[in-house]
Amino acid sequence: MITKDYHGYPLNDAIDDLNRIIGEVRMSSRTEYAEFITGFGVIRAALHSTLKVHGLDPSYKIGNEGIIVVTIE
């Protein structure tokens, strides 16, 4: 399981880090459940969009929509 907190990250750094994580998981040919803690600002929307561009199906954690959950394959 991957957990990453993006509070306080500049937007571009958060997107770059997310792309790095996705790349590492895919290069290793494994599947990982991930939780990305974003809060409710622009990072949340940008990371959700980035995950969709990668062909993933992100959703929000039940009870805390400031956390994006996704299975990376």
CHARMM internal coordinates of N, CA and C (Angstrom, degrees):
IC EDIT
DIST 1 N 1 CA 1.4566
DIST 1 CA 1 C 1.5217
ANGL 1 N 1 CA 1 C 108.90
DIST 1 C 2 N 1.3003
ANGL 1 CA 1 C 2 N 114.94
DIHE 1 N 1 CA 1 C 2 N 138.64
DIST 2 N 2 CA 1.4593
ANGL 1 C 2 N 2 CA 122.16
DIHE 1 CA 1 C 2 N 2 CA 178.16
DIST 2 CA 2 C 1.5217
ANGL 2 N 2 CA 2 C 107.75
DIHE 1 C 2 N 2 CA 2 C -110.31
DIST 2 C 3 N 1.3226
ANGL 2 CA 2 C 3 N 116.32
DIHE 2 N 2 CA 2 C 3 N 131.34
DIST 3 N 3 CA 1.4622
ANGL 2 C 3 N 3 CA 121.90
DIHE 2 CA 2 C 3 N 3 CA 172.95
DIST 3 CA 3 C 1.5199
ANGL 3 N 3 CA 3 C 107.29
DIHE 2 C 3 N 3 CA 3 C -128.86
DIST 3 C 4 N 1.3230
ANGL 3 CA 3 C 4 N 116.19
DIHE 3 N 3 CA 3 C 4 N 129.26
DIST 4 N 4 CA 1.4577
ANGL 3 C 4 N 4 CA 120.44
DIHE 3 CA 3 C 4 N 4 CA -179.53
DIST 4 CA 4 C 1.5184
ANGL 4 N 4 CA 4 C 108.80
DIHE 3 C 4 N 4 CA 4 C -139.11
DIST 4 C 5 N 1.3407
ANGL 4 CA 4 C 5 N 116.11
DIHE 4 N 4 CA 4 C 5 N 130.97
DIST 5 N 5 CA 1.4607
ANGL 4 C 5 N 5 CA 122.38
DIHE 4 CA 4 C 5 N 5 CA 179.65
DIST 5 CA 5 C 1.5278
ANGL 5 N 5 CA 5 C 108.68
DIHE 4 C 5 N 5 CA 5 C -102.84
DIST 5 C 6 N 1.3195
ANGL 5 CA 5 C 6 N 116.88
DIHE 5 N 5 CA 5 C 6 N 117.94
DIST 6 N 6 CA 1.4618
ANGL 5 C 6 N 6 CA 121.73
DIHE 5 CA 5 C 6 N 6 CA -177.91
DIST 6 CA 6 C 1.5275
ANGL 6 N 6 CA 6 C 113.36
DIHE 5 C 6 N 6 CA 6 C -101.07
DIST 6 C 7 N 1.3214
ANGL 6 CA 6 C 7 N 118.43
DIHE 6 N 6 CA 6 C 7 N 12.12
DIST 7 N 7 CA 1.4649
ANGL 6 C 7 N 7 CA 120.02
DIHE 6 CA 6 C 7 N 7 CA 175.48
DIST 7 CA 7 C 1.5283
ANGL 7 N 7 CA 7 C 108.83
DIHE 6 C 7 N 7 CA 7 C -60.07
DIST 7 C 8 N 1.3120
ANGL 7 CA 7 C 8 N 116.15
DIHE 7 N 7 CA 7 C 8 N 130.67
DIST 8 N 8 CA 1.4543
ANGL 7 C 8 N 8 CA 121.16
DIHE 7 CA 7 C 8 N 8 CA 176.42
DIST 8 CA 8 C 1.5204
ANGL 8 N 8 CA 8 C 114.95
DIHE 7 C 8 N 8 CA 8 C 85.53
DIST 8 C 9 N 1.3206
ANGL 8 CA 8 C 9 N 117.92
DIHE 8 N 8 CA 8 C 9 N -5.05
DIST 9 N 9 CA 1.4656
ANGL 8 C 9 N 9 CA 120.68
DIHE 8 CA 8 C 9 N 9 CA 178.02
DIST 9 CA 9 C 1.5226
ANGL 9 N 9 CA 9 C 110.06
DIHE 8 C 9 N 9 CA 9 C -76.35
DIST 9 C 10 N 1.3304
ANGL 9 CA 9 C 10 N 118.09
DIHE 9 N 9 CA 9 C 10 N 142.02
DIST 10 N 10 CA 1.4651
ANGL 9 C 10 N 10 CA 119.10
DIHE 9 CA 9 C 10 N 10 CA 166.51
DIST 10 CA 10 C 1.5330
ANGL 10 N 10 CA 10 C 108.41
DIHE 9 C 10 N 10 CA 10 C -64.88
DIST 10 C 11 N 1.3127
ANGL 10 CA 10 C 11 N 117.50
DIHE 10 N 10 CA 10 C 11 N 148.32
DIST 11 N 11 CA 1.4587
ANGL 10 C 11 N 11 CA 121.98
DIHE 10 CA 10 C 11 N 11 CA -174.16
DIST 11 CA 11 C 1.5291
ANGL 11 N 11 CA 11 C 112.44
DIHE 10 C 11 N 11 CA 11 C -54.84
DIST 11 C 12 N 1.3201
ANGL 11 CA 11 C 12 N 117.66
DIHE 11 N 11 CA 11 C 12 N -50.05
DIST 12 N 12 CA 1.4667
ANGL 11 C 12 N 12 CA 120.18
DIHE 11 CA 11 C 12 N 12 CA -177.36
DIST 12 CA 12 C 1.5226
ANGL 12 N 12 CA 12 C 112.07
DIHE 11 C 12 N 12 CA 12 C -63.68
DIST 12 C 13 N 1.3283
ANGL 12 CA 12 C 13 N 117.56
DIHE 12 N 12 CA 12 C 13 N -36.08
DIST 13 N 13 CA 1.4653
ANGL 12 C 13 N 13 CA 120.50
DIHE 12 CA 12 C 13 N 13 CA 177.76
DIST 13 CA 13 C 1.5268
ANGL 13 N 13 CA 13 C 110.86
DIHE 12 C 13 N 13 CA 13 C -65.89
DIST 13 C 14 N 1.3278
ANGL 13 CA 13 C 14 N 116.89
DIHE 13 N 13 CA 13 C 14 N -38.52
DIST 14 N 14 CA 1.4674
ANGL 13 C 14 N 14 CA 120.81
DIHE 13 CA 13 C 14 N 14 CA 178.81
DIST 14 CA 14 C 1.5274
ANGL 14 N 14 CA 14 C 110.47
DIHE 13 C 14 N 14 CA 14 C -64.85
DIST 14 C 15 N 1.3291
ANGL 14 CA 14 C 15 N 117.17
DIHE 14 N 14 CA 14 C 15 N -44.18
DIST 15 N 15 CA 1.4655
ANGL 14 C 15 N 15 CA 120.83
DIHE 14 CA 14 C 15 N 15 CA 179.25
DIST 15 CA 15 C 1.5262
ANGL 15 N 15 CA 15 C 110.39
DIHE 14 C 15 N 15 CA 15 C -64.53
DIST 15 C 16 N 1.3282
ANGL 15 CA 15 C 16 N 117.14
DIHE 15 N 15 CA 15 C 16 N -44.27
DIST 16 N 16 CA 1.4677
ANGL 15 C 16 N 16 CA 120.82
DIHE 15 CA 15 C 16 N 16 CA 178.71
DIST 16 CA 16 C 1.5226
ANGL 16 N 16 CA 16 C 111.15
DIHE 15 C 16 N 16 CA 16 C -60.62
DIST 16 C 17 N 1.3289
ANGL 16 CA 16 C 17 N 117.21
DIHE 16 N 16 CA 16 C 17 N -42.05
DIST 17 N 17 CA 1.4614
ANGL 16 C 17 N 17 CA 120.81
DIHE 16 CA 16 C 17 N 17 CA -179.98
DIST 17 CA 17 C 1.5252
ANGL 17 N 17 CA 17 C 110.98
DIHE 16 C 17 N 17 CA 17 C -66.25
DIST 17 C 18 N 1.3201
ANGL 17 CA 17 C 18 N 116.93
DIHE 17 N 17 CA 17 C 18 N -41.62
DIST 18 N 18 CA 1.4625
ANGL 17 C 18 N 18 CA 120.46
DIHE 17 CA 17 C 18 N 18 CA 177.59
DIST 18 CA 18 C 1.5308
ANGL 18 N 18 CA 18 C 110.72
DIHE 17 C 18 N 18 CA 18 C -61.58
DIST 18 C 19 N 1.3218
ANGL 18 CA 18 C 19 N 117.37
DIHE 18 N 18 CA 18 C 19 N -44.13
DIST 19 N 19 CA 1.4672
ANGL 18 C 19 N 19 CA 120.61
DIHE 18 CA 18 C 19 N 19 CA 177.50
DIST 19 CA 19 C 1.5304
ANGL 19 N 19 CA 19 C 111.15
DIHE 18 C 19 N 19 CA 19 C -60.78
DIST 19 C 20 N 1.3271
ANGL 19 CA 19 C 20 N 116.87
DIHE 19 N 19 CA 19 C 20 N -38.43
DIST 20 N 20 CA 1.4650
ANGL 19 C 20 N 20 CA 121.48
DIHE 19 CA 19 C 20 N 20 CA 178.02
DIST 20 CA 20 C 1.5212
ANGL 20 N 20 CA 20 C 110.64
DIHE 19 C 20 N 20 CA 20 C -63.46
DIST 20 C 21 N 1.3233
ANGL 20 CA 20 C 21 N 117.04
DIHE 20 N 20 CA 20 C 21 N -45.57
DIST 21 N 21 CA 1.4691
ANGL 20 C 21 N 21 CA 121.58
DIHE 20 CA 20 C 21 N 21 CA -179.96
DIST 21 CA 21 C 1.5267
ANGL 21 N 21 CA 21 C 110.29
DIHE 20 C 21 N 21 CA 21 C -61.62
DIST 21 C 22 N 1.3179
ANGL 21 CA 21 C 22 N 117.08
DIHE 21 N 21 CA 21 C 22 N -47.05
DIST 22 N 22 CA 1.4680
ANGL 21 C 22 N 22 CA 120.59
DIHE 21 CA 21 C 22 N 22 CA 179.71
DIST 22 CA 22 C 1.5247
ANGL 22 N 22 CA 22 C 109.97
DIHE 21 C 22 N 22 CA 22 C -60.04
DIST 22 C 23 N 1.3223
ANGL 22 CA 22 C 23 N 116.83
DIHE 22 N 22 CA 22 C 23 N -44.54
DIST 23 N 23 CA 1.4599
ANGL 22 C 23 N 23 CA 121.00
DIHE 22 CA 22 C 23 N 23 CA 179.32
DIST 23 CA 23 C 1.5146
ANGL 23 N 23 CA 23 C 112.82
DIHE 22 C 23 N 23 CA 23 C -60.91
DIST 23 C 24 N 1.3365
ANGL 23 CA 23 C 24 N 116.65
DIHE 23 N 23 CA 23 C 24 N -43.77
DIST 24 N 24 CA 1.4670
ANGL 23 C 24 N 24 CA 120.51
DIHE 23 CA 23 C 24 N 24 CA 179.80
DIST 24 CA 24 C 1.5237
ANGL 24 N 24 CA 24 C 111.58
DIHE 23 C 24 N 24 CA 24 C -62.86
DIST 24 C 25 N 1.3193
ANGL 24 CA 24 C 25 N 116.74
DIHE 24 N 24 CA 24 C 25 N -43.92
DIST 25 N 25 CA 1.4664
ANGL 24 C 25 N 25 CA 120.16
DIHE 24 CA 24 C 25 N 25 CA -179.52
DIST 25 CA 25 C 1.5240
ANGL 25 N 25 CA 25 C 110.02
DIHE 24 C 25 N 25 CA 25 C -64.81
DIST 25 C 26 N 1.3028
ANGL 25 CA 25 C 26 N 117.01
DIHE 25 N 25 CA 25 C 26 N -45.42
DIST 26 N 26 CA 1.4716
ANGL 25 C 26 N 26 CA 120.04
DIHE 25 CA 25 C 26 N 26 CA -178.26
DIST 26 CA 26 C 1.5268
ANGL 26 N 26 CA 26 C 111.84
DIHE 25 C 26 N 26 CA 26 C -67.90
DIST 26 C 27 N 1.3171
ANGL 26 CA 26 C 27 N 118.07
DIHE 26 N 26 CA 26 C 27 N -36.53
DIST 27 N 27 CA 1.4683
ANGL 26 C 27 N 27 CA 120.77
DIHE 26 CA 26 C 27 N 27 CA 178.76
DIST 27 CA 27 C 1.5255
ANGL 27 N 27 CA 27 C 111.45
DIHE 26 C 27 N 27 CA 27 C -67.06
DIST 27 C 28 N 1.3280
ANGL 27 CA 27 C 28 N 116.73
DIHE 27 N 27 CA 27 C 28 N -27.72
DIST 28 N 28 CA 1.4678
ANGL 27 C 28 N 28 CA 120.44
DIHE 27 CA 27 C 28 N 28 CA -179.13
DIST 28 CA 28 C 1.5300
ANGL 28 N 28 CA 28 C 111.97
DIHE 27 C 28 N 28 CA 28 C -85.95
DIST 28 C 29 N 1.3170
ANGL 28 CA 28 C 29 N 117.21
DIHE 28 N 28 CA 28 C 29 N -4.55
DIST 29 N 29 CA 1.4767
ANGL 28 C 29 N 29 CA 123.04
DIHE 28 CA 28 C 29 N 29 CA 179.92
DIST 29 CA 29 C 1.5222
ANGL 29 N 29 CA 29 C 112.72
DIHE 28 C 29 N 29 CA 29 C 59.00
DIST 29 C 30 N 1.3192
ANGL 29 CA 29 C 30 N 116.62
DIHE 29 N 29 CA 29 C 30 N 32.44
DIST 30 N 30 CA 1.4604
ANGL 29 C 30 N 30 CA 119.52
DIHE 29 CA 29 C 30 N 30 CA 176.99
DIST 30 CA 30 C 1.5302
ANGL 30 N 30 CA 30 C 109.12
DIHE 29 C 30 N 30 CA 30 C -114.94
DIST 30 C 31 N 1.3042
ANGL 30 CA 30 C 31 N 116.05
DIHE 30 N 30 CA 30 C 31 N 170.14
DIST 31 N 31 CA 1.4550
ANGL 30 C 31 N 31 CA 122.88
DIHE 30 CA 30 C 31 N 31 CA 176.02
DIST 31 CA 31 C 1.5205
ANGL 31 N 31 CA 31 C 107.68
DIHE 30 C 31 N 31 CA 31 C -112.00
DIST 31 C 32 N 1.3188
ANGL 31 CA 31 C 32 N 116.76
DIHE 31 N 31 CA 31 C 32 N 133.91
DIST 32 N 32 CA 1.4668
ANGL 31 C 32 N 32 CA 121.77
DIHE 31 CA 31 C 32 N 32 CA 179.95
DIST 32 CA 32 C 1.5214
ANGL 32 N 32 CA 32 C 110.02
DIHE 31 C 32 N 32 CA 32 C -130.83
DIST 32 C 33 N 1.3242
ANGL 32 CA 32 C 33 N 115.98
DIHE 32 N 32 CA 32 C 33 N 135.49
DIST 33 N 33 CA 1.4596
ANGL 32 C 33 N 33 CA 122.27
DIHE 32 CA 32 C 33 N 33 CA 168.82
DIST 33 CA 33 C 1.5247
ANGL 33 N 33 CA 33 C 105.62
DIHE 32 C 33 N 33 CA 33 C -84.72
DIST 33 C 34 N 1.3202
ANGL 33 CA 33 C 34 N 117.48
DIHE 33 N 33 CA 33 C 34 N 134.62
DIST 34 N 34 CA 1.4605
ANGL 33 C 34 N 34 CA 120.31
DIHE 33 CA 33 C 34 N 34 CA -177.39
DIST 34 CA 34 C 1.5204
ANGL 34 N 34 CA 34 C 111.29
DIHE 33 C 34 N 34 CA 34 C -133.27
DIST 34 C 35 N 1.3280
ANGL 34 CA 34 C 35 N 114.49
DIHE 34 N 34 CA 34 C 35 N 145.54
DIST 35 N 35 CA 1.4619
ANGL 34 C 35 N 35 CA 122.59
DIHE 34 CA 34 C 35 N 35 CA 172.04
DIST 35 CA 35 C 1.5210
ANGL 35 N 35 CA 35 C 107.69
DIHE 34 C 35 N 35 CA 35 C -123.37
DIST 35 C 36 N 1.3298
ANGL 35 CA 35 C 36 N 115.59
DIHE 35 N 35 CA 35 C 36 N 122.99
DIST 36 N 36 CA 1.4507
ANGL 35 C 36 N 36 CA 121.68
DIHE 35 CA 35 C 36 N 36 CA 178.98
DIST 36 CA 36 C 1.5229
ANGL 36 N 36 CA 36 C 108.20
DIHE 35 C 36 N 36 CA 36 C -112.73
DIST 36 C 37 N 1.3201
ANGL 36 CA 36 C 37 N 116.11
DIHE 36 N 36 CA 36 C 37 N 115.54
DIST 37 N 37 CA 1.4596
ANGL 36 C 37 N 37 CA 122.56
DIHE 36 CA 36 C 37 N 37 CA -177.62
DIST 37 CA 37 C 1.5250
ANGL 37 N 37 CA 37 C 107.13
DIHE 36 C 37 N 37 CA 37 C -87.31
DIST 37 C 38 N 1.3328
ANGL 37 CA 37 C 38 N 115.92
DIHE 37 N 37 CA 37 C 38 N 116.39
DIST 38 N 38 CA 1.4604
ANGL 37 C 38 N 38 CA 120.18
DIHE 37 CA 37 C 38 N 38 CA -172.80
DIST 38 CA 38 C 1.5196
ANGL 38 N 38 CA 38 C 114.03
DIHE 37 C 38 N 38 CA 38 C -123.07
DIST 38 C 39 N 1.3024
ANGL 38 CA 38 C 39 N 118.37
DIHE 38 N 38 CA 38 C 39 N -18.83
DIST 39 N 39 CA 1.4480
ANGL 38 C 39 N 39 CA 119.42
DIHE 38 CA 38 C 39 N 39 CA -168.31
DIST 39 CA 39 C 1.5189
ANGL 39 N 39 CA 39 C 108.91
DIHE 38 C 39 N 39 CA 39 C 75.80
DIST 39 C 40 N 1.3290
ANGL 39 CA 39 C 40 N 116.80
DIHE 39 N 39 CA 39 C 40 N -155.66
DIST 40 N 40 CA 1.4665
ANGL 39 C 40 N 40 CA 120.65
DIHE 39 CA 39 C 40 N 40 CA -173.59
DIST 40 CA 40 C 1.5253
ANGL 40 N 40 CA 40 C 113.37
DIHE 39 C 40 N 40 CA 40 C -117.75
DIST 40 C 41 N 1.3218
ANGL 40 CA 40 C 41 N 118.03
DIHE 40 N 40 CA 40 C 41 N 16.24
DIST 41 N 41 CA 1.4609
ANGL 40 C 41 N 41 CA 121.00
DIHE 40 CA 40 C 41 N 41 CA -176.06
DIST 41 CA 41 C 1.5141
ANGL 41 N 41 CA 41 C 114.13
DIHE 40 C 41 N 41 CA 41 C -94.73
DIST 41 C 42 N 1.3352
ANGL 41 CA 41 C 42 N 114.68
DIHE 41 N 41 CA 41 C 42 N -154.40
DIST 42 N 42 CA 1.4627
ANGL 41 C 42 N 42 CA 121.09
DIHE 41 CA 41 C 42 N 42 CA -174.96
DIST 42 CA 42 C 1.5232
ANGL 42 N 42 CA 42 C 112.55
DIHE 41 C 42 N 42 CA 42 C -67.09
DIST 42 C 43 N 1.3268
ANGL 42 CA 42 C 43 N 117.65
DIHE 42 N 42 CA 42 C 43 N -29.01
DIST 43 N 43 CA 1.4663
ANGL 42 C 43 N 43 CA 119.55
DIHE 42 CA 42 C 43 N 43 CA 179.36
DIST 43 CA 43 C 1.5243
ANGL 43 N 43 CA 43 C 109.88
DIHE 42 C 43 N 43 CA 43 C -63.15
DIST 43 C 44 N 1.3072
ANGL 43 CA 43 C 44 N 117.11
DIHE 43 N 43 CA 43 C 44 N -40.07
DIST 44 N 44 CA 1.4721
ANGL 43 C 44 N 44 CA 120.90
DIHE 43 CA 43 C 44 N 44 CA 179.52
DIST 44 CA 44 C 1.5257
ANGL 44 N 44 CA 44 C 110.61
DIHE 43 C 44 N 44 CA 44 C -56.86
DIST 44 C 45 N 1.3168
ANGL 44 CA 44 C 45 N 117.00
DIHE 44 N 44 CA 44 C 45 N -50.75
DIST 45 N 45 CA 1.4657
ANGL 44 C 45 N 45 CA 121.07
DIHE 44 CA 44 C 45 N 45 CA -178.64
DIST 45 CA 45 C 1.5253
ANGL 45 N 45 CA 45 C 111.38
DIHE 44 C 45 N 45 CA 45 C -64.98
DIST 45 C 46 N 1.3184
ANGL 45 CA 45 C 46 N 116.87
DIHE 45 N 45 CA 45 C 46 N -41.76
DIST 46 N 46 CA 1.4645
ANGL 45 C 46 N 46 CA 120.63
DIHE 45 CA 45 C 46 N 46 CA -177.81
DIST 46 CA 46 C 1.5247
ANGL 46 N 46 CA 46 C 111.59
DIHE 45 C 46 N 46 CA 46 C -67.24
DIST 46 C 47 N 1.3338
ANGL 46 CA 46 C 47 N 117.72
DIHE 46 N 46 CA 46 C 47 N -41.81
DIST 47 N 47 CA 1.4629
ANGL 46 C 47 N 47 CA 119.86
DIHE 46 CA 46 C 47 N 47 CA -179.80
DIST 47 CA 47 C 1.5256
ANGL 47 N 47 CA 47 C 110.75
DIHE 46 C 47 N 47 CA 47 C -69.85
DIST 47 C 48 N 1.3161
ANGL 47 CA 47 C 48 N 117.02
DIHE 47 N 47 CA 47 C 48 N -38.32
DIST 48 N 48 CA 1.4713
ANGL 47 C 48 N 48 CA 120.43
DIHE 47 CA 47 C 48 N 48 CA 177.08
DIST 48 CA 48 C 1.5292
ANGL 48 N 48 CA 48 C 109.44
DIHE 47 C 48 N 48 CA 48 C -59.88
DIST 48 C 49 N 1.3150
ANGL 48 CA 48 C 49 N 116.78
DIHE 48 N 48 CA 48 C 49 N -45.57
DIST 49 N 49 CA 1.4590
ANGL 48 C 49 N 49 CA 121.91
DIHE 48 CA 48 C 49 N 49 CA 178.91
DIST 49 CA 49 C 1.5300
ANGL 49 N 49 CA 49 C 111.33
DIHE 48 C 49 N 49 CA 49 C -63.79
DIST 49 C 50 N 1.3156
ANGL 49 CA 49 C 50 N 117.21
DIHE 49 N 49 CA 49 C 50 N -42.44
DIST 50 N 50 CA 1.4668
ANGL 49 C 50 N 50 CA 121.67
DIHE 49 CA 49 C 50 N 50 CA 179.35
DIST 50 CA 50 C 1.5208
ANGL 50 N 50 CA 50 C 110.80
DIHE 49 C 50 N 50 CA 50 C -61.93
DIST 50 C 51 N 1.3127
ANGL 50 CA 50 C 51 N 117.43
DIHE 50 N 50 CA 50 C 51 N -42.28
DIST 51 N 51 CA 1.4663
ANGL 50 C 51 N 51 CA 120.94
DIHE 50 CA 50 C 51 N 51 CA 177.98
DIST 51 CA 51 C 1.5251
ANGL 51 N 51 CA 51 C 110.59
DIHE 50 C 51 N 51 CA 51 C -61.96
DIST 51 C 52 N 1.3267
ANGL 51 CA 51 C 52 N 117.46
DIHE 51 N 51 CA 51 C 52 N -41.08
DIST 52 N 52 CA 1.4675
ANGL 51 C 52 N 52 CA 121.14
DIHE 51 CA 51 C 52 N 52 CA 178.55
DIST 52 CA 52 C 1.5349
ANGL 52 N 52 CA 52 C 110.61
DIHE 51 C 52 N 52 CA 52 C -63.65
DIST 52 C 53 N 1.3311
ANGL 52 CA 52 C 53 N 117.26
DIHE 52 N 52 CA 52 C 53 N -40.81
DIST 53 N 53 CA 1.4666
ANGL 52 C 53 N 53 CA 121.48
DIHE 52 CA 52 C 53 N 53 CA 178.82
DIST 53 CA 53 C 1.5288
ANGL 53 N 53 CA 53 C 110.52
DIHE 52 C 53 N 53 CA 53 C -60.06
DIST 53 C 54 N 1.3249
ANGL 53 CA 53 C 54 N 116.57
DIHE 53 N 53 CA 53 C 54 N -33.67
DIST 54 N 54 CA 1.4674
ANGL 53 C 54 N 54 CA 121.74
DIHE 53 CA 53 C 54 N 54 CA 178.36
DIST 54 CA 54 C 1.5313
ANGL 54 N 54 CA 54 C 112.16
DIHE 53 C 54 N 54 CA 54 C -79.46
DIST 54 C 55 N 1.3233
ANGL 54 CA 54 C 55 N 117.51
DIHE 54 N 54 CA 54 C 55 N 4.23
DIST 55 N 55 CA 1.4605
ANGL 54 C 55 N 55 CA 120.86
DIHE 54 CA 54 C 55 N 55 CA 177.83
DIST 55 CA 55 C 1.5128
ANGL 55 N 55 CA 55 C 113.89
DIHE 54 C 55 N 55 CA 55 C 80.22
DIST 55 C 56 N 1.3240
ANGL 55 CA 55 C 56 N 116.87
DIHE 55 N 55 CA 55 C 56 N 18.40
DIST 56 N 56 CA 1.4665
ANGL 55 C 56 N 56 CA 121.35
DIHE 55 CA 55 C 56 N 56 CA -179.95
DIST 56 CA 56 C 1.5262
ANGL 56 N 56 CA 56 C 109.83
DIHE 55 C 56 N 56 CA 56 C -97.12
DIST 56 C 57 N 1.3201
ANGL 56 CA 56 C 57 N 116.33
DIHE 56 N 56 CA 56 C 57 N 168.15
DIST 57 N 57 CA 1.4642
ANGL 56 C 57 N 57 CA 122.44
DIHE 56 CA 56 C 57 N 57 CA -175.98
DIST 57 CA 57 C 1.5295
ANGL 57 N 57 CA 57 C 110.06
DIHE 56 C 57 N 57 CA 57 C -120.48
DIST 57 C 58 N 1.3372
ANGL 57 CA 57 C 58 N 117.40
DIHE 57 N 57 CA 57 C 58 N 75.97
DIST 58 N 58 CA 1.4610
ANGL 57 C 58 N 58 CA 119.93
DIHE 57 CA 57 C 58 N 58 CA -178.31
DIST 58 CA 58 C 1.5211
ANGL 58 N 58 CA 58 C 112.23
DIHE 57 C 58 N 58 CA 58 C -73.34
DIST 58 C 59 N 1.3253
ANGL 58 CA 58 C 59 N 115.08
DIHE 58 N 58 CA 58 C 59 N 152.77
DIST 59 N 59 CA 1.4612
ANGL 58 C 59 N 59 CA 121.44
DIHE 58 CA 58 C 59 N 59 CA 173.13
DIST 59 CA 59 C 1.5250
ANGL 59 N 59 CA 59 C 106.90
DIHE 58 C 59 N 59 CA 59 C -142.21
DIST 59 C 60 N 1.3232
ANGL 59 CA 59 C 60 N 115.59
DIHE 59 N 59 CA 59 C 60 N -179.19
DIST 60 N 60 CA 1.4579
ANGL 59 C 60 N 60 CA 120.23
DIHE 59 CA 59 C 60 N 60 CA -179.10
DIST 60 CA 60 C 1.5186
ANGL 60 N 60 CA 60 C 109.28
DIHE 59 C 60 N 60 CA 60 C -108.28
DIST 60 C 61 N 1.3213
ANGL 60 CA 60 C 61 N 115.26
DIHE 60 N 60 CA 60 C 61 N 145.12
DIST 61 N 61 CA 1.4595
ANGL 60 C 61 N 61 CA 120.71
DIHE 60 CA 60 C 61 N 61 CA -178.80
DIST 61 CA 61 C 1.5277
ANGL 61 N 61 CA 61 C 109.63
DIHE 60 C 61 N 61 CA 61 C -64.70
DIST 61 C 62 N 1.3127
ANGL 61 CA 61 C 62 N 115.81
DIHE 61 N 61 CA 61 C 62 N 133.12
DIST 62 N 62 CA 1.4628
ANGL 61 C 62 N 62 CA 120.59
DIHE 61 CA 61 C 62 N 62 CA 178.35
DIST 62 CA 62 C 1.5232
ANGL 62 N 62 CA 62 C 108.56
DIHE 61 C 62 N 62 CA 62 C -61.80
DIST 62 C 63 N 1.3154
ANGL 62 CA 62 C 63 N 115.83
DIHE 62 N 62 CA 62 C 63 N 126.74
DIST 63 N 63 CA 1.4544
ANGL 62 C 63 N 63 CA 121.17
DIHE 62 CA 62 C 63 N 63 CA 179.26
DIST 63 CA 63 C 1.5182
ANGL 63 N 63 CA 63 C 114.05
DIHE 62 C 63 N 63 CA 63 C 90.91
DIST 63 C 64 N 1.3465
ANGL 63 CA 63 C 64 N 117.38
DIHE 63 N 63 CA 63 C 64 N -11.35
DIST 64 N 64 CA 1.4605
ANGL 63 C 64 N 64 CA 120.28
DIHE 63 CA 63 C 64 N 64 CA 177.69
DIST 64 CA 64 C 1.5247
ANGL 64 N 64 CA 64 C 108.95
DIHE 63 C 64 N 64 CA 64 C -153.06
DIST 64 C 65 N 1.3137
ANGL 64 CA 64 C 65 N 116.68
DIHE 64 N 64 CA 64 C 65 N 90.70
DIST 65 N 65 CA 1.4592
ANGL 64 C 65 N 65 CA 120.77
DIHE 64 CA 64 C 65 N 65 CA -177.12
DIST 65 CA 65 C 1.5215
ANGL 65 N 65 CA 65 C 113.07
DIHE 64 C 65 N 65 CA 65 C -75.46
DIST 65 C 66 N 1.3176
ANGL 65 CA 65 C 66 N 117.59
DIHE 65 N 65 CA 65 C 66 N 4.51
DIST 66 N 66 CA 1.4598
ANGL 65 C 66 N 66 CA 121.84
DIHE 65 CA 65 C 66 N 66 CA 173.26
DIST 66 CA 66 C 1.5183
ANGL 66 N 66 CA 66 C 111.66
DIHE 65 C 66 N 66 CA 66 C -88.00
DIST 66 C 67 N 1.3304
ANGL 66 CA 66 C 67 N 116.84
DIHE 66 N 66 CA 66 C 67 N 5.63
DIST 67 N 67 CA 1.4662
ANGL 66 C 67 N 67 CA 122.21
DIHE 66 CA 66 C 67 N 67 CA 177.84
DIST 67 CA 67 C 1.5242
ANGL 67 N 67 CA 67 C 108.38
DIHE 66 C 67 N 67 CA 67 C -122.74
DIST 67 C 68 N 1.3282
ANGL 67 CA 67 C 68 N 115.38
DIHE 67 N 67 CA 67 C 68 N 123.54
DIST 68 N 68 CA 1.4634
ANGL 67 C 68 N 68 CA 121.43
DIHE 67 CA 67 C 68 N 68 CA 176.28
DIST 68 CA 68 C 1.5243
ANGL 68 N 68 CA 68 C 107.57
DIHE 67 C 68 N 68 CA 68 C -91.68
DIST 68 C 69 N 1.3240
ANGL 68 CA 68 C 69 N 116.50
DIHE 68 N 68 CA 68 C 69 N 131.82
DIST 69 N 69 CA 1.4669
ANGL 68 C 69 N 69 CA 121.40
DIHE 68 CA 68 C 69 N 69 CA 176.11
DIST 69 CA 69 C 1.5254
ANGL 69 N 69 CA 69 C 108.32
DIHE 68 C 69 N 69 CA 69 C -116.20
DIST 69 C 70 N 1.3322
ANGL 69 CA 69 C 70 N 115.25
DIHE 69 N 69 CA 69 C 70 N 142.15
DIST 70 N 70 CA 1.4622
ANGL 69 C 70 N 70 CA 119.96
DIHE 69 CA 69 C 70 N 70 CA -177.32
DIST 70 CA 70 C 1.5217
ANGL 70 N 70 CA 70 C 109.01
DIHE 69 C 70 N 70 CA 70 C -160.98
DIST 70 C 71 N 1.3184
ANGL 70 CA 70 C 71 N 115.33
DIHE 70 N 70 CA 70 C 71 N 149.95
DIST 71 N 71 CA 1.4555
ANGL 70 C 71 N 71 CA 121.09
DIHE 70 CA 70 C 71 N 71 CA 171.19
DIST 71 CA 71 C 1.5203
ANGL 71 N 71 CA 71 C 107.04
DIHE 70 C 71 N 71 CA 71 C -102.83
DIST 71 C 72 N 1.3299
ANGL 71 CA 71 C 72 N 115.72
DIHE 71 N 71 CA 71 C 72 N 121.00
DIST 72 N 72 CA 1.4634
ANGL 71 C 72 N 72 CA 121.53
DIHE 71 CA 71 C 72 N 72 CA -179.17
DIST 72 CA 72 C 1.5203
ANGL 72 N 72 CA 72 C 108.20
DIHE 71 C 72 N 72 CA 72 C -96.77
DIST 72 C 73 N 1.3238
ANGL 72 CA 72 C 73 N 115.38
DIHE 72 N 72 CA 72 C 73 N 124.00
DIST 73 N 73 CA 1.4669
ANGL 72 C 73 N 73 CA 121.02
DIHE 72 CA 72 C 73 N 73 CA 179.55
DIST 73 CA 73 C 1.5085
ANGL 73 N 73 CA 73 C 109.36
DIHE 72 C 73 N 73 CA 73 C -123.58
END
COOR INIT
IC SEED 1 N 1 CA 1 C
IC BUILD
